[in-house]
C-alpha cells in the first residue's frame, strides 16, 4: 500500500474544526466586502484615496471568500496547501495595511506610533505564520515521499 492508497481510505478530508474555520473565514470576508461595498455605494463623493482603500478592502474580503470556497470544495488531500494559501492572504492583507498606515502617517506628517506598531506586529505575525505553514507543508510532503507516494 502506497501513500495515495492510504490517503484514499481516510474518510473526511477536512476536520469539522477546519470546515468551521473555512466557513467563518468565507462569511467574514463576505460580510466585510458587503459592508464596505454598501458604504461605498451610499457615499458617492468620497476622495480617491478612500475609494482605493475601499476597493482594496473589498478585494481582500472577496479573496477570503474565494479561499473558503476553494477549501470547502477540495476532494483530495491538501498537504497543508490551504494553510500556505491562508498565510499568503494574511501576509498580503497585512502588507497592504502596513503600507496604507505608513502612507497616511507620511502624508499627514504625523507619526501614529500605536497604528504603526499594530501594523508592524500584524505584519510580523503574518510572516511568521507563512514560514510555519511552509515548513509544515514541506514536512508533510517529505513524509509522503518517505511513504512512497
C-alpha positions as CSV (number, residue, x, y, z in Angstrom):
1,X,0.0,0.0,0.0
2,X,1.5,3.3,-1.0
3,X,0.7,6.8,0.4
4,X,-2.1,7.6,-2.1
5,X,-3.8,4.3,-1.3
6,X,-3.6,5.0,2.4
7,X,-4.9,8.6,1.9
8,X,-7.8,7.3,-0.2
9,X,-9.0,5.3,2.8
10,X,-9.2,8.3,5.0
11,X,-12.9,9.4,5.3
12,X,-13.1,13.2,5.9
13,X,-10.6,15.4,4.1
14,X,-11.1,18.3,6.5
15,X,-11.9,18.1,10.2
16,X,-15.0,19.7,11.4
17,X,-12.9,22.4,13.1
18,X,-11.2,23.2,9.8
19,X,-14.5,23.3,7.9
20,X,-16.0,25.6,10.5
21,X,-12.9,27.9,10.3
22,X,-13.2,27.9,6.5
23,X,-16.9,28.9,6.7
24,X,-16.1,31.6,9.2
25,X,-13.3,33.0,7.0
26,X,-15.6,33.0,4.0
27,X,-18.5,34.6,5.9
28,X,-16.2,37.1,7.5
29,X,-14.7,38.1,4.1
30,X,-18.2,38.3,2.5
31,X,-19.5,40.4,5.4
32,X,-16.6,42.8,5.3
33,X,-16.8,43.1,1.5
34,X,-20.6,43.7,1.6
35,X,-20.5,46.3,4.3
36,X,-17.7,48.3,2.7
37,X,-19.4,48.0,-0.8
38,X,-22.6,49.2,0.7
39,X,-20.9,52.1,2.4
40,X,-19.1,53.0,-0.8
41,X,-22.4,52.9,-2.8
42,X,-24.1,55.2,-0.3
43,X,-21.3,57.7,-0.2
44,X,-20.7,58.8,-3.8
45,X,-18.5,61.8,-3.1
46,X,-15.6,60.0,-1.5
47,X,-11.9,61.1,-2.1
48,X,-9.9,59.0,-4.5
49,X,-7.7,57.6,-1.7
50,X,-10.8,56.4,0.2
51,X,-12.2,54.7,-2.9
52,X,-8.9,53.0,-3.4
53,X,-8.8,51.8,0.2
54,X,-12.4,50.6,-0.1
55,X,-11.5,48.7,-3.3
56,X,-8.6,47.1,-1.5
57,X,-10.7,46.0,1.5
58,X,-13.4,44.6,-0.8
59,X,-10.7,42.7,-2.8
60,X,-9.2,41.2,0.3
61,X,-12.7,40.2,1.6
62,X,-13.5,38.5,-1.7
63,X,-10.2,36.8,-1.7
64,X,-11.1,35.2,1.7
65,X,-14.5,34.1,0.2
66,X,-12.7,32.5,-2.7
67,X,-10.2,30.8,-0.4
68,X,-13.1,29.4,1.7
69,X,-14.9,28.2,-1.4
70,X,-11.8,26.5,-2.7
71,X,-11.0,24.9,0.6
72,X,-14.5,23.5,1.1
73,X,-14.7,22.1,-2.4
74,X,-11.4,20.1,-2.4
75,X,-11.8,16.3,-2.7
76,X,-8.2,15.4,-2.4
77,X,-5.5,15.7,0.3
78,X,-4.3,19.3,0.6
79,X,-1.0,18.5,2.4
80,X,-1.3,21.9,4.2
81,X,-1.5,23.8,0.9
82,X,-4.6,25.5,2.4
83,X,-2.5,26.8,5.3
84,X,0.1,28.2,3.0
85,X,-2.5,30.0,0.9
86,X,-4.2,31.4,4.0
87,X,-0.8,32.6,5.3
88,X,-0.1,34.3,1.9
89,X,-3.6,36.0,2.0
90,X,-2.9,37.2,5.6
91,X,0.6,38.5,4.7
92,X,-0.8,40.3,1.6
93,X,-3.6,41.9,3.7
94,X,-1.2,42.9,6.4
95,X,1.3,44.3,3.9
96,X,-1.4,46.4,2.3
97,X,-2.5,47.6,5.8
98,X,1.1,48.5,6.8
99,X,1.7,50.4,3.5
100,X,-1.6,52.3,4.0
101,X,-0.8,53.2,7.6
102,X,2.7,54.3,6.7
103,X,1.5,56.3,3.7
104,X,-1.2,58.1,5.8
105,X,1.4,58.8,8.5
106,X,3.8,60.3,6.0
107,X,1.1,62.3,4.1
108,X,-0.2,63.9,7.3
109,X,3.2,64.4,8.8
110,X,2.0,62.7,11.9
111,X,3.6,59.5,13.1
112,X,1.0,57.4,14.9
113,X,3.1,55.1,16.9
114,X,0.2,52.9,18.0
115,X,-1.1,52.4,14.5
116,X,2.4,51.8,13.1
117,X,3.2,49.4,15.9
118,X,0.0,47.5,15.4
119,X,0.6,47.2,11.6
120,X,4.2,46.1,12.1
121,X,3.1,43.5,14.7
122,X,0.4,42.1,12.4
123,X,2.9,42.0,9.5
124,X,5.4,40.1,11.7
125,X,2.8,37.6,12.9
126,X,1.6,37.0,9.3
127,X,5.2,36.5,8.1
128,X,5.8,34.0,11.0
129,X,2.6,32.2,10.1
130,X,3.7,31.9,6.5
131,X,7.1,30.5,7.5
132,X,5.4,28.0,9.8
133,X,2.8,26.9,7.2
134,X,5.5,26.4,4.6
135,X,7.6,24.3,7.0
136,X,4.6,22.2,7.9
137,X,3.7,21.6,4.3
138,X,7.3,20.7,3.5
139,X,7.3,18.2,6.4
140,X,4.1,16.6,5.1
141,X,5.3,16.3,1.6
142,X,8.6,14.9,2.8
143,X,6.7,12.3,4.8
144,X,4.6,11.4,1.8
145,X,7.7,10.8,-0.3
146,X,9.1,8.6,2.5
147,X,5.9,6.5,2.4
148,X,6.4,6.1,-1.3
149,X,3.8,8.5,-2.6
